[in-house]
Amino acid sequence: MTFEPTRREFIGSAAVAGLAFWAGGSASAAPGKNDKLKVAHIGVGGKGGSDTIDLANGNITLAICDIDKGRLANMAKELENRGQKDFKLYTDYRRMFDEVKGLDAVNVSTPDHHHAVAGMHALTRDIAVFVQKPFAHTIYECRLMTTVARQRKLASQMGNQGTSNGVLREGVEVIQSGAIGKVKELHVWTNRPVWPQGIDRPAGEDAVPENVDWECWIGPAPMRPFKANRAYHDFNWRGWYDFGCGALGDMACHTLNLPCLGLELGYPTRFWLDSSSELKKETFPSWEIIKYEFPERKSKHSGEMLPALNMTWYDGNKKPAKELFPDGKVPNTGCLLIGDQGCLVSDGDYGTSYKLLDEAKFKDYEPPKPWIARSPGHMREFTDMVRGGAPAMSNFEYSGFLSEVVLAGCLATHTTKKIEWDGPNMVAKNAPELAGLIDKTYRPGWELPGRSEMKKGQ
């Protein structure tokens, strides 16, 4: 079922940091530097609400889409109060893309399993895409979106907002300047999940609320019955394999961001599940510890060889040992880089703070002269890029790769093996049984657009 009432009916009812970034013009003529962009928004609740407001600001909204008609009504009111008008409302973004013409950019802030399908509907129509983290639901989806954005020279951005923070960029410069020396050990952790994981599917079926388009919520995932009490919609979808990417997928695009940029990480060569709570068939575990191994690599910043590195990921309130921290203080969430000349600790989700340890050694330390351009704002980077300006720092060339690294770890709960990983070719060399998770199947009618645009070897 599709739903497209009038707005009145709705309202009445309820540097780059050592990585290569794409630069250049768009596939078609880019809007002028001062032109208002014609935009659409897919997913307007939660983080999608603030993303919608950010992208709508100073631009022209042509459509908003959400499977929850109450949310649509609320956002329609909000946009009208901000001077937006004559936009259409949808619960099915496939229909939106077929009917709404002339879009310059779209914001995608849905459950993870929709990110790539919605994003590829835009990219294959030469529409720039801002997508929330995690970038996509599978590694293949990450690669396809990155490839198509590159080939069509389209502006892009992922919503890992810390990337645009000046302190994170300074932290990258500190790491790459050699302040803590050669880093061979990395720890990254989060206090998530704050939603149910490690559970079985609830039995039975409940009536679908009138405000929810369940067909469109399920979208490309296998159909299942609706259950009340927020079993899936809203928010609690993150822990389910069919819809989300668990705590690792949700938070590592933030907490791994600073070390990934600063250490110029490449693809891991091996990763595995070190330990976890009881594994369930359909949900991520309530806690897990995952190990990664990264190879030696050449720094694009200094030209020097960077040593091989071991990384440990923790979630569900598991943390690195207190003894690893020179000051004995372990933040609730963050990252720890252990170098041969000192340590860097970033306290928080977004990499927007850091301290060097031990403190006595670094008490007079001054950061290096900046070489990474500072940001005008995360959404502003995206809209400037759409208008033909400089690439956003977290455009798909970087954020797609970062998300591939993150989602590789999500594979680890599906096997007892230490997975030998061929990153460039997206192959688990010793675990062929994972192929159906690296590139999944889609429910009929919700297939992934643009597969034919993937070039071999990209």
N, C-alpha and C positions, 0 to 999 in steps of 0.2 A: 504494500500500500504506500502511496505517496501522499504527502500532505502539503498543500500550498495555499493556505488561507491568506486573506489580505492582512496587512499589518493591523488594521483596525480590529479585525476579528481576534487576532492574537492579544492585543492590548485589552480588549474587552473581556477576554476569557482568563485571564490570569495576570712587515716584519716577520712583520712576519717573524715567528719564533723558530726559525730553522726548518720550516715546512713550506712546500710550494703551494701557492694559492693561485687559482685561475684569475686572470685579468683580461679584460677586453669588453667589447660591445655585446649587446644582446643579439639574439637570432633575428629579431626584427628591430625596427627603429626604436631606440629607448626613449621613454618620456624625457622631456626637457628637465634641466636641473631644478627648475622652480614649478614644474607641472604637478598638479594633484594626480595621484595614482588612483586608478579604478581597481577596487579591491573586493575580495570576498573572504568570509570567515567560516571555517568548518570546525565546530566544537566551540561553544561560547560559554561554557560553565567552568568553574574552577580556574586553573591557569589560563584556559582559553578565554575567560572573561577579560582578564587584564591584557592578554595578547590582542584581543579584538579591539579594545579601547586604544591600545598603543598604535596599532596599524591604522585604525580608522582616523586617528587624530591628524587633521590637516589633509586627509585624503577623501575619496568619494566611495562609500560603500554601495555596492550593487546588489549584494546578497549576503545573507547569513544562513547557516545550516546547523541544526542540532537535532538529535533524535528525541530530545525532551522538549515538548511544546511549551511547557512552563518556562524553561530557560530561554527559549526563543522569544517568548512574550516579554520576559524581563529585559533581555538584551535589546529588543526592538524599542522598548520604552527608553532605555538608557541612550541608545544611539539617537533617537529622535530628540531627546533632551539636549543632546550635543550638536544638534543642527543637521544630522543626517536625515535624508528623506528619500522616498521612492525606491527603497530597496526591497527585494523579494525575500521570502522566507521559505526554507526547505527543510525536510527531514532526510532527504536522499541527495547526497552530493553528486551522484551520477546524473540525476536529472538537472541539478543546478548547472553542471558543466555543459550539458547539452543545450540549455536554454539561455544562459547568461553569456552574452558576447562582450568582447572588448576588455576583458580583465587584464590588468598588468601584473597583479600579485594576489596570492592567496595565503592565508594563515591556516595551518592545520594543527589543531590541538584536541585530538580525539584519544580514545584508548589506543594503545600501541598497534594493535592488529589492523587498524585503518590507516596508519600513517603513510605507508608506501602506496597503497591503492589510491587514496585521495591525492597524494603528492604526484603520482604518475599520471593521473587524469589531468593534472595541471601542466606538468612538464611536457607531456606529449601535445599539448595545445600551445606551447611556447609561453606559458605563464610562470612567472617567478614564484618560488615557494619558500615560505618560512614555516618550519616544522618544529614542534616541540620535541624535547628529548624523551626517551631515546629515539634516535633518528628513524628507526624502523623496527619491525618485529623479527626479521631474519637477516642474516649476513648477505644473502643474495639481494634482498631488497635494498640494503645499504649500497651495495656495489652498483646496482642498476640505476638508482636515483643519482648517484654521483656521476656515473658515466653519461647519462642522458643530459644532466645539467651542463656537463663539460662540453659535450658534442654540440649542444644547441646554444651554448654560450649564454646560459640563463643565470640570473642572480639567484642566490640561495643563502639560507642561514638556518642553523639549528638553535633552539632555545636553551643553550647552556650559558646563561646570562653572565656568569662569572668571567667568561672570556673577555668581556668588555670592561672589566674593572681594572683600574690603573694599578692597584696593589698586586693583582695576579700577574699582570704584565711585568711589573717590577720583579716579582718573584722569579719569573722565567729568566729575566736578565741576570739576576743574582746566581741562579743555578748555572746558567751557561757561561758566566764569567769565571767559574771555577771556585767560588767562595767556599764550598764544602768539599771540593776535590772530586775525585772519581767516585761515582755512585754505583754500587753493585747490589744494593738491597733497598727495596721499596715496600712500604706497607700502606694500604689504603682501606678505609673502613667507614661504615655508616651505622647509625642506630636504627635505621629502617630494617624490617618492615613495620609500619604502623597500621597495617591492614592484615586480614587473615591470610596466612600461608601454612603449609603443612597440614592441610585438611582434605577431606574427601568431598565429592560433589553432594550437595544436599538432595535428598530424595523428594519425589513428587513434583508438582507443578502448581503455580499460582496464576490467577488471572492477570493478564498484562494491564497495567494502568492505562487509562485513556490518553494520558499525556505522553506515553512512551511508544515510539515506533520500534518494536522489538526486532522486526525483520532487518531494519537498517542498523540497529545496534549490533546485532550479530554480524552482519555484513559478510566479509570473506571467511569467517570462522565457521566450523561445523555447527549446525543448528542444535540448540538445546532448549529445554523449557525455561521459561521465566520463573524466577523465584523472588519472593518478597524479602523484606528486611535487608535490602542492599547486598544481597548475595553477590551480585555482579554490578548492577547499576544502582547507585553511582559509587565511584571511588574504589570499591573493593575488587574491581577487575584486575588490578595489578598483579595479584598473586597467582592467577590462573595461567597455565601454559598457553591456552588458546587465545588469550587476550592481552596479556602483559609480559613483562620481562623480569618480574621479581624485583627485589631490592637492589640487586646488582645492576640490572638494566635501568632502573629508575634513577639511581644516585651516582653511579660511576661516571656518567657523562659530566657530572659536576666534580666529584672528588678526585677522579683520575686526571682531570683536565690540566691542572697546573703541572704535575709531574710528566704527563705525556708531552706537553709542549716543551718544558724545560729540559727533559732528558732526551728529546727527539726520538721517542720510541718508534720502532718499526713493528712489524707483525711478530707476535710471539711464535716461538717454534714448538712449544709444548705447554700444556696446561692440564689441570686435573682437579677433581674434588678431593680435598685433603680430609675433611670431616664435615659432618652436618647433623641436623636433627633427622628424625625418621623421614625417609623419602616416600612421597605419595605419588599416585599415578597422574594427577591432574594439576597439582600445585607445586610451586617452589617450596623448598624446606623453610621452616620458621627461622633457622639460622644455618649459615654455611661458611666454610673457610676454603678458598680456592687458591691454588698456586699457579703462577705463570712463570715461564722462562723466556727471556728476550735475548737475542743474540748481540754480539759485538756489532757496532755500526759506526759509520763515519759521520761526524758532526758537520752539518751544513753551515753552522755558525762559525766554528773555529777551524774546521778542516781536520781536526784530530780524531783519532779512533776513540770511541766511547766503549767502556767495558761491557761484557755480558752482564745481565741484571736479573735477579730473582725478585718477583713481586708476590705478595700475599694479599688477598682480598678477604675481608671479614664483614659479615652483616648479622643482623639479629642481636645486636649489642655485644657481639664478640669483638675483642680488640687485641692489638699487639701487646706483648708482654711489657709490663712497666719497666723492666730492666733495660729495654731498648732505648729509653728516653733519658738523656743525660740529666734532666731535672726531675725525673720520676713522675711527670705529670702527663696523663694520657687523656686527650680530649674525647668527648663523646662521639665525634665524627671528624674525619680529616685524613691527612696523609703524613707520612714520615719518610724522608729521604735520608739514608745513611751513607755519607761519603767518607773517604779516607782522611779528610781534613775537618770534618764536622758534620752536623745534622741540620736539616731544615724541617720544621714542623709547621703544617698549615692546619689551623683549628677552625672547623666549620665545614659546611657543605660545599661552598663555592670557590674555595681557593683564594678568597679575598683578604686573607691575613696570613702572615707567616712570622716565624721567629727562627733565629739561628742559634744553635747550641753547640758547645756549652756557652752560656751567656758571658762568662768572664772572658773567654777568648774573643768574642765578637762585640764586646761592649763599646768599642770605638769604631765599629765597622760602618762604612758608608757605601750605599749601593752604587753600582757603576752608572756612568752617564747613560741615560735612556737611549736605546736604539729602536725600540718598538713604538710605533706611533700610538698615542693614547686615543681612546675611543670617544666619539660624540654621543654614544649611547647604543645599546644593543639593537633595538629596532631601527634606530636611525642608520646604523651601519647597513642594515638590509635595504632600507628604502633608498639610501644614497646609491647603493649598488644597482638597484632596479633602474635608477635614473642614469646609469652609465658611469657612476663614480667608482671609487676604489672598492676592491672586494672586501666583503665582511670577513673578519678574521676567522669566524666559525662557519664560513661557507662550506659547501658540501665536500670540497677537496680535503678539508681537515676533519670536519665533523662526521662525515661518512666513514672515514678511516677510524677515528676514535671509537665510533659506535661498533664497527666491526670487531675491534679489540674487546670491547665490553661484551658484546653478544657471543663472542667465542667462549667466554667463561660461562655463559648461560647453558652451553652445551654440556658442561661437565657433570651436571646432575643426571644426565641420561645414560651414563656409562661408568663402569668401574675402571676403565682404562686411563692411562696417562696419554692424552691425545697428542699425537704427532701432527702438527698443523702446517699445511702449505697455504699460507695466507694469500699470496697472489692469485692462486687458483681456487681458493675457498674449498679445500679438500682436507678432511680428516684422514690422513694417510693410513692409519692403523685402525680406523673405526668407521668403515663404510656404512654401518647402520645409522649413522648420524646424518646421512645425506638428505633425508626427508625433513630434517629440522633446519639445515642450512638453506635449503630452498623448499618451501612447503607447497602443498596443493591448496586451491581456493574453491570455495563454494561456487557452484554454477551461477553465473550472472554477476559475480564479484571478482572476476579474474584480474590479475595484475596487468595493467596496460604496459605497452612499450617493450616487451621482452625482445622483440626483433631488433631493437636498437642497441642491444648489448653486443659489443665487439669482442671477438675472441681474444683472450689474454688481458682484458681490462678488468 
